[in-house]
Amino acid sequence: MRILAVEDDPILANGLQVGLTAYGWTVDVAGTVQDALAALECHSFDALVLDLGLPDGDGLEVLRLVRTREMAVAVLLLTARNSTPDRVDALDAGADDYLGKPFDLDELAARLRAVRRRVLGRATVTLKHGDLVLDPKARLAWLGDRDLLLSRREFAILEALIERPGQVLSRAQLEERLYGWQEDIGSNAVEVHIHHLRAKLGAGLIRTLRGLGYTLQ
């Protein structure tokens, strides 16, 4: 999952980036409404962790833009404005969830997993494709009765593919999932990860459609 955290407090923003990255996710940070809007225009995110009180405006501006443009991103509001009217207004404006500050990082992560499941229309906690099983919470994977030892990015590729059965994901889409905007991306980085996955899964599970991308058989 790739997440945009919109938070103007630099200490909290860094804590969100470090903490959520530890769950295996790719996390970018924006500190203003304008930076958040620019990021959403240029990159694809699976989830948005959004503060309301930002130095150049209200986070609800970002939420309204996301919903007006029908962006496929889950929005979780993380804010000190935690009164019942604030929560009602935000949820009615299109927020998927609402968490007040101070907060527990494990709860935030669990809520992000939950809203992601709802966006995908999935009820089960684990992801399955044939004999392949992924547990996004524990970051564990199995093929049949065999444990798979996967790197963070190998797991992220499999998770992206298994979330969209039958859909072809391009190299650019997988790069968006794997790398934040401040990270250098090698020209064949995705291909290298796919090669390593095939060595662990067998050559037949991940199919390459030349010029298009990758899908699960």
N, C-alpha and C positions, 0 to 999 in steps of 0.2 A: 504494500500500500504506500502511495506517495501522499504526503500530507503537507499542507501549507498552514503554518501557525502564524496568526496575525496578533502580535503582542508588542506593545511599545516599551514595556519595562525590559531593559536589556538583560538583566539577571534572570528574570523569569523566562524570557525568550530563549536564552541559552540553555536554561534548565529543561525547557520543553524539547528543544532540539536534541540535546544529549540524551534525555530520558526516553523519548519516543524512538530515537534511533536504536536504543538498546533493545527494543522489542522487535527489531529487524526491519523497521520501516525507513523510508527515505523522507527526510524532513527538511523543508525550506522555511525560512522565517522572513516575515515582513513586519515593519513597525508602524506603518501608516495606511490609511485608506487608499491613497494613491499608489503606494507600492504594492498593496494587495491586488488592486485592480489591474495593474500592469502585469503582475505575475500570472493572474488568471487569464489574461489575454494571450500570453505567450506560452504557457505550459499547461499540461493536463494534470489534475490532481484527483485523487480518490476521495479525500476528505479535507475539510477546512476547519481548523480550530480557531475560533474567532472571538476576540475581545470586542466589547462594545465601546468603551471609552478610549478613543484613539486621538492623537494630538491634532489631526486635521479633519476630524469629523466623527460620525457615529458608525460603528461596525454594521449597523442595520443597512447602511447604504450598500455595503458589500453584499450582504445577504439578499437584498432586493435585486441587485444586478444579476447575481447568480441565478435567482429564480426567474427573473424576467427573460433572461437569455436561455433558460432551460439547460443550464450546464449540469452534466451528470456528476455532481459532486455532493457528498454528504456534508452537512454543516452542523457542527457542534459548537454552541456558544459557551465560552469559558470567561466568566466575568464576575466582578464584584457587585454588579447591579442584579441582585438576586431576590427582589421582591416578587410577590405573586403577579402583580400587573406587568412587570418587566418580562417575566417568563411567559405569560400569556401572549403578550404582544409579539415576542420573538418567535414563539411556536406558530402563531397565526400568520406571521410573515414568511414562514417556510423553513424555520430551523428544524432539524431532525432530532436534536437533543439539546439539553441546557444543563450546565454544571456551574455551580457557584464557587467563587474563591473564598477561602482557601480550599484546596482540593487534594485528593490523593491520586498519585500518578497511576497506580494500578486500576483505580476506578475509571480514570480517564481512558486508559487503554482498553478496558473492558467495554466501555460505552462506544468507543470508536469501532471495535470489532462488531458490536451489536448493530450499529447504524450501517456498517458496511454490509452485513448480512441482509438487512432490510432492503438496501439499495439493490442488491443482487437478487432479491426475492428468494433467499435461501433460509430455511429454518434450522438446518443441522449445523452443529459447531464444526465438525470436520468436513473436509472436502474430499470427494472420492471420484476416481475415474478408473473403472475396471479394478485392477488389483492395486492401484496407486492410491494411497491415503495420506492426506496432509492434515496436521493439527496446527492451525494458525496461532493459537494461544501458546502452546508449548514449543512451537517452531520445530516440530518433529515430523518425520515422513517415513512411510513404510511402502515397500513393494511386495505384496503378498505377506509372508511372515518374516521378511528381511528388513532390518532397520537400514535407513539410508542416512549417511553422513553427508550433509549438504552445507555449503557455505551460505552466508546470508543472501547473496545475490542469486545463487542457484535456487534456493528456496523461493525467492521472490519471482523468478521466471516461472517456475512450476506453478506457483500460486496464481499468477496472472493467466497462465494458459488454462488451468483447471477451472478457474472462475468463469471462463467463457468457452464452454464446450462447443466444438464445431466452428469456432471463429478463428480466423487467421490474424495473428498479431504481427505487425511489421517490426523491423529492427528499431525504427524510430520510436514506436510505441513502447517497446521493452526498455529502450534507453531512458525514456521519460519515467518509467516505473523504477528504474534501478539507480539513477544518478540525480543528485541535486544540481542546482545551477552553478554552484561554485566548484564542482568536481570535474576533473579532467576525464574525458572519455576516449579511450583508445579506438581507433578506426574499426578494429575487429573485436571489440570487447564482448559484445553479445555472442558472436560466433564462438569465442573461446569458452564462455560459460555453457553454451549449448553442447559444445564438444565434451566438456567435462561431465555434463549431465548424461549424455549418451553413454559415456564410459561406465556410469553407475546404474543406469536404467536399462541399458540395452539399446541397440541402434534403432529399433522399430517404433518406439513410443512417440518420440517427437519427430514430426514430419516437416520437412522444408519444402515450401512452394517457391520455386525460384522466381525472384523478382517481387515476391509478395510478402513472405514472412514465414511464421512458424505456427503450427497447430498440433494438438494431440491426436494421435491415431484413434 
